[in-house]
Amino acid sequence: MKKISNALVGAALVFWLAETCYAFWHFEGQYMRPVTRPKGAAIASPELLPAPPLQQLTSESGQVNLTGDQPVTVLNFWNPRCPCSRYAEADVRKLIAQYEPRGVRFVTIIASGGSDEDVLKAGQAWDATGIVGTAPIVDRNNRVAMKFGVWAAPAAVILNNQSRIEYVGAYNIARYCSNPDSAWAAKALSAIVQGKRPPRAKTLFFGCQLTTNAG
């Protein structure tokens, strides 16, 4: 009887350990490593990115002009299905509050599948965040993201006052966007607003992979 009890306890411990490991991977571990570039996604290099200066951003849900008197434009790539995008919302709010009064323009590119229902739900998910100060457009099949060499969200692309791309990459390598040392998007934005080069022009992506579906 004692042997059976010990076996049951051992089995329970193994099961608990397996569940703990899975939970860590599901909620934390998988977001601590860079996202693998999906097949066919462009690399964020100057020769593959949209030719400067960029005049407008067009998706099936709308069009945003990228010219004007705003000194800098931040393209905020957001995935409603990704926990990391939700954790990054606080960071995005802070950047908007800090830089929009200084004339920086924010445009949110919302990841979406290819169906009309996907597009509708993606737009509704962004509206539910209550974040203001950014023009949102839904990116059907993530085609806009791929053009900018963005294959994961959350991510940022920052254009200078000449509508030229200065930064492509993650907001932060930390899942909760709370590590000041790796807040690459914030560091880049601070430098670009001052007319300086960002510390890094591009970084790896952390979060959830974006894919395209031509069908």
N, C-alpha and C positions, 0 to 999 in steps of 0.2 A: 504493500500500500504506500509505504514511504517512497519507494522508487517511482511509483506512478505519480505521486505528488511532485517529486523533484522534476520529473519529465515534463509535467504540465507547467510548472513554474519556468523551466528552461524554455519551453516552447513559447510561453507568453512573453518572456523577455526578448526572445529573438523576434517575435512579431512586433513588439513595441519598438525595438531598435529599427526594424525595417520601416515601420510607419514613420518614425522620427526622421530617418534619413530621407524618405520620400518627401515628407512635408518640408524639410529644409530645402531640398532641391526644387520643389514646386514653387515655394514662396520666396526663396532667397537665392539659393546657389546658382540656378540657371541664369539669374540676372547679374551675377558678379563676373561673368566671363563675356568677352566680346561676341557680338552676333556674327554668325557666319554669313558671308555674302552669298545670296542666292544666285543660281545660274542665270546668266543674262543681265544681271544688274551692273550698271556702269560703275567704274571706280571714280571717286571724286578727284579727278585730275583736270587741270585747266583745258586740255585739248578735248575732253569729253563732256565738259559742262556746257550749259547754254552759253552762246557767244555774248559777251558784254558789248555795250551796256544793255541790260534787260529792260524792255519796254513795258511788258505786261505779263501777267500770269493768268493762264486760262485753264479752266477745267469744265466739266460738263455741268457744274452747279453754279458757275459764275466766272467773272473776270475781274482782276484787280490790276490797276495800272501801277507800275513800279517806277514811274517818273514823278516828278513834283518837287516840292521844296523841303520834303522830309530829308534830314541828313543821312539817316541810316534805316534800313529795312531788315527786320528779323522775320524769317519764315519759320514758324513753329510747327514741327511735324508731330502730330498727336494721333495715337491709336486708341479708340474707345475700348478695345478688348484687351489692352495691355495694362497690367498692374503698374508697371514702371511709368507709363504715361500719366496715370492718376497720381502717383507719388510726386511726379515732376510738376504738377499743377501749381503747388505752392510756390515753387521756384519761378515759374512763369509769371504768376501774379506779382511777385516781388519785382521782377524785371520790368513788367509793364508799369507798375506804380512808380518805379524809379526813373524810367527812361521815356515813357510816353510824354510826360510834361516837358521833356527836353526835345520833343519833335520826332522821336524815333517811332517808326511805323511798324506795327506787328500784324502779321498775316498768319492765320492758322490753317495748315493743310491737314485735313481730317482723313485718315486712312479709311478706305471702304472697299467692300467687295464689288462685284460687277453688276448685281441686280438692282433694280429700282428700289426694292425694299431695303437692300443694304445701304444705299445712298441715303434714303429717308431716315433710317435708324441711326446712321453715323451722324447726320446733322442734328438729330434730336438729342443724341448722347452729348454732343458738344454744348448744345443749348442748356442742358441740365447742369453743366458745371458752373454756370453763372458767371463765367469769366468775361469781362468786358474790356474794351480797349484794343481788340484785335478783330480784323476782318476775316471771317471763316469761309473756306471753300472746301467742298467735299471732293476728295480725290478718288474717283472711280478706278478700281484696279491698281491704285497707287502709281499711276503713270507719271504724274508730276514729280512724285518723290524719286522715282527711278531716273528721271531726266537730270536731277540734281545730284545723283550718286548717293541718295539716301535709301538704305535698304533695311532700316530699323527705326523704331520710334520708342521713346521720345528722342527727338533730334532737332538741331537748329542749323539753318543756313543764314548767314548774315551778309548783307550787301552794303557797301559803303555809299557815300554820297554821289558816286559816279555810276551807281547801279552795277557795280562790279562785285563779284563774289569774293569775300575776304575770309570766310570761315565756313566749314562744313564738318559737322560732327555731333558728339554727344553734349548734353548739358553738363553731365557729371558722370564719372565712372562709378560713383556710389549710387546704390539703388534709390536711396531717399533724397538724392541731390543735396546732401548735407555736408559733404566734405569740401571745405573751402579751397584746399590745395588742388583738387581736381575739377573745380567748377570752370571748365574750359570755355563754355559758351559765354558765361558771365565775364570772364577775363577778356575774351575776345571782344565782346560788345563794349566794355569799358575802354579798351585800347582804340577801337575803330571810331568811337564817338569823339575821341581826342585827336583823331587824325593819325594814329600810330598803327603799326602792324601788330596783329594779335600775337600773343606768345606762341600759339600753334595755329596753323592755317587749316588743319584737319586732324581729326582724331578717329579712333575706332568707335563703333556704335555699341551701346549697351541697351538692353530692353527686349523688344519683341520684333522678330523678323517680319518685314513687309514682302509680299509676293505679288506677282501680276497674274492675271488670268485673261488671256486673249479671247476666251470663249464667251 
